[in-house]
């Protein structure tokens, strides 16, 4: 795991502010042609299985390439030879020119491995494999999948697929999918596990007159190329400014997390996840044969790595379009809403509030200037309601934007209402003035750099002035909710870049590695392992019999908890294995009680010991845990603790390791965080000590081999410290 | 309050199933012309303040009426006389013909009261008052508002407004708002507190090629006509099949709740609320001068009365359009998703799962039939994925729908993917076949009655076959999320109608009324009042001194809680006013302890007594409360109890009174409900007894005069019963 290695200075410098003209441009892109970069932007395409029959995919792809205006060699391959759509047909792969960039293989599954080997021999960089009948078919297809893997190893060819609907590159006009028409070239790249979602994003972009596409690829089974490698490659492309992903499953989520954290430094990633519900997961399985990670965990660890998550399919494209074209708000600013109608402003402010995006507090100077422009009817508090000031004079908008650009509290202006449609709503003669206002706004944005997002309820009518804004790289949305989702994404990204920049390395290299025993460990073993890995588990003593329990209790000089220490019993208190407030005098009786209770619960001759801990004063019950997630690897959990932990479900997640700063964010996400600040008679808990503790656990689990699960529950937290009460460790 | 009065038989009968052809049609509409019905559908319009100046509103309204094709008398009034737009001008109101339906008053605020009085004398039924400068201006306008109210009383004229952008009726083509063009006539009526939201819903309807509008009205200040009266009047109109509301505030929320529960029996209401956040409330205040209710309460009590709530402004119109045109699913059915692409199906199923709409379990018979139609590639589990079966043969869709219509588990079919665009995506020659498939689907829907909802990612291209569906009253949405939100609304409405139908009268008339003393009551007073109102507050004794405490404890024959009983101290345990597990022997000491603790906390000579209750075994801590909400009146609260009640925020709300069945719903909405079913070592609690208790509290508070607040917290619930531990009652 390489999180925490980023250049703090770079992230903390002005790159977050809109003062920097080159954001969100590339920071570490290059033009070295790797096999994958040639696949994503092919300068020659061979079609293996080309056909002269218009009903066949081997014909349609050639037709689509020509229709799209692809200007590089198209090389059909078919043993029959001849010509297809006026192109000479090569009789076999061997006959092709050298160093073709990509082969589109339209032959059935069983032929693909041999074809790949031939492609490899001929020096073809990569292939798109459309065939299905592999892993997604379950047992039936897994033998085919294995043959495919073998061929990949032998040939060295990089493949996208199999079971993909293809890919396209708008920059070189290579349509290997066969869309009705090539979408406009632009800054959004798309990765998806569903062919229909390609159609959806293209249509959604068409509807909002979006900024267009660079590369669109269907990942299929990810047998070779997966999400991690693709986002890194897309990020190297100057022409990609945001990556929209429809994801159903990762073959290795940890690889993606690491790639996302690197890529996110220069290129925003927006993700819609499918298969989040149990029912949806079943639906996803039926068509890609992969496994999605547990949804709660996925959402938290993806956001941790800077991925913008959208819940709704209709928001993927709008948010990606905005992130691709807008600069980011400066740190510690808020949003100014500039509106011409109270209802729209109210709804925008409600939606912003739900999203947690702060409204800017306008300076007195700003308010005075706004009043001067807007007159007495307007509201110059945020949201700024121009009321009727703009009805006959659309330049009110650029004038207000210019004023807001000078206010250091304003990080983004959301213009909302009827913008650009006064010539439709009120008076056709306003058309010219509205176009001029739009021109002024684009020029202002270029000069000041302030991010601008527009909502207009007339956006779907596409008035000319909206197109002036869009051509200037400013998005205009017909939905308030899309405008707000996009604005939130910009603020979240700015915050993430800042926090990531100030993120310290958390994995001290000198911490040893420890192998966790298989199955449940005795609590003394678990605490011992944690301590070796620098987690403070407080005061405790192991004891093997009544005598050693008695001396342990007297050593602590306070009443103690005496608990069974066994690798067999999971819930000690459920079986009478716990005695509380035990004094020195009562120690032997406590041991007897526990031993008696045990006799009826464990097989005869099971050995067990005792663990003695000093009693802790009352406090808040918390929970810290860890699991080895099958998709994302080591993940830390934090939340409300105690016996009700599963019912209360106040828990959050992060990929390990994490810094104390990240742990503090984690704490503040939970409901119990409010109680930690002192509530009624509850003690005030030092959140920073708690964050240090969580961070130390996150580092420790990175050093544990074979860990399956760690539960520290409850932890009693009070004004004097953090006290782990029960520790459960399970190895696999 | 009249909830619970509805005809159970009607609601339980077939009206919920799509087998009934007349749903969601009217059940109690009539055509009696009231003043308000004449206002909403005017057959003559006077314009008071008509103008010959095209820049003036008094000219524009006349122009808009003529442009819209209004076919009834337009009667301009202006002392100057002459003609405007070829219409003769009346020199004063007195000169108008008798019994004009509506006057549009475009004169400024100060003239409006006099004009209304003149209108009344002339027998004009109602008026739209556009002027602002009333209550929404704060103190400055409230005198004007009062003069307006006086004039209303004198004149008897019903007014919409003031401070409204007007109203329109598409059925009689009366545009009193002045839209760019009159929207198409259709079944959706709209009420809004924002003029811009009128433009939004009209544009949103235009975008999705919606079913059109009946009446659209801006409520303005609601000085006369408010939401409650308007929805009842709209519900009487045959031409209104759903009511979409943008609401920022109610002047009397209770009146609306009662009206909504009545209207909801025959006409669905969809509501988007503005001013839900603190910031949004401020924004709303700045333009309408009203107060919104607390959001959490509003959402629950509105849903209780059958109002469909939407969170997003872009969902108001789509959901209202669907509710206006679709029948309802039968009881105890689920949704079948019929798709041509895995990704789209996965997203639809995820969204349905989030919404809590169940997927239908298809019968084996259905699956066999589907397999026969779809072949081996398809998935015949729900979601049904036709895979490529439809690519060249669009009739696959009506064939599958016909099969699904015969499955008793299927209550609604959501068709999702590329529907209707195969001629765009694959082959232009499919156009005819797709149109024919759409015709078949409309015919099928008419024959079978099964509700159908379509998503197509090509919907914004408006292919001909989508229009065939829409003209047949079937909605096609470009967003999966809108289709799902609409489907959920249909299921929720069906459930609400059923539950409402089985709702019993809960207000037994023989329960007495009780006046709650001002301020905090002593606990014995509070328990006494509750008992008189038939709430079982368990065993308790009042005691005035050590002797009577001692004898109370010995009467209970178990250890008791002895608590201070005082109207001065709110949190007894915080000041040492509670002694637990007190035996007869310890009773006098306990009283001494409490008395001593009191001496330092209350003013000298404050009298107080004691309350003695038998100790209760451990159990789950719950909370039942009630408040008199300033907007919605008596509201009951239920949730997790104990000291952390405010931090845990596991609470839900209902308007009182409510039936035990409604209380059970309420219980099941909370997180603590899971624990009540038995969790780890927790006792199993009888939810029905708990529901009876909540219902009894809800009835009791309806009988309390001057109640401000009631807190029963904690209530200990365990296997043997429900035990109110602390009772706090506050009068106002």
Interface residues (C-beta under 8 A of the other chain):
Chain A: X180 X192 X193 X194 X195 X196 X197 X199 X200 X203 X204 X206 X207 X246 X248 X272 X274 X275 X276 X277 X278 X279 X280 X282 X283 X284 X286 X287 X288 X311 X312 X313 X314 X340 X341 X342 X343 X344 X345 X346 X347 X349 X350 X351 X352 X353 X354 X359 X379 X381 X383 X385 X417 X418 X424 X425 X457 X458 X460 X461 X478 X479 X480 X481 X482 X574 X643 X644 X646 X647 X648 X649 X671 X672 X674 X675 X679 X680 X681
Chain B: X180 X192 X193 X194 X195 X196 X197 X199 X200 X203 X204 X206 X207 X246 X248 X272 X274 X275 X276 X277 X278 X279 X280 X282 X283 X284 X286 X287 X288 X311 X312 X313 X314 X340 X341 X342 X343 X344 X345 X346 X347 X349 X350 X351 X352 X353 X354 X359 X379 X381 X383 X385 X417 X418 X424 X425 X457 X458 X460 X461 X478 X479 X480 X481 X482 X574 X643 X644 X646 X647 X648 X649 X671 X672 X674 X675 X679 X680 X681
